[in-house]
Amino acid sequence: MELGPKDIEKIAHLARLRIEEGDIPAYADNLTHILDLVEQMNGVDTDGVAPMAHPQDASQRLRPDVVTEENQRDHFQGNAPATEAGLYLVPKVIE
């Protein structure tokens, strides 16, 4: 698919991009190559190919589920203007 200068100007307008006149031929060439690659990839037969979640079929390393910090609730609630029974009290905002 060959893109011309008018196509590039229209794409730039839709994308709200300003392109200098001298750069239009380079953009046209690059976008044409990209669209040709997409067209080539669309022609590949993918029947029977299972979708993959990760290209290397790797799994995420997990860390042990252990507590790494001490409880600092009393320290943090000491900074609050009002608390009750371990909860923060805030002004009513909905009538």
Sequence and secondary structure as in RCSB ss.txt:
>XXXX:A:sequence
MELGPKDIEKIAHLARLRIEEGDIPAYADNLTHILDLVEQMNGVDTDGVAPMAHPQDASQRLRPDVVTEENQRDH
FQGNAPATEAGLYLVPKVIE
>XXXX:A:secstr
    HHHHHHHHHHTT    GGGHHHHHHHHHHHHHHHHHHHTS  TT    SSTT            S   HHH
HHTTSS EETTEE       
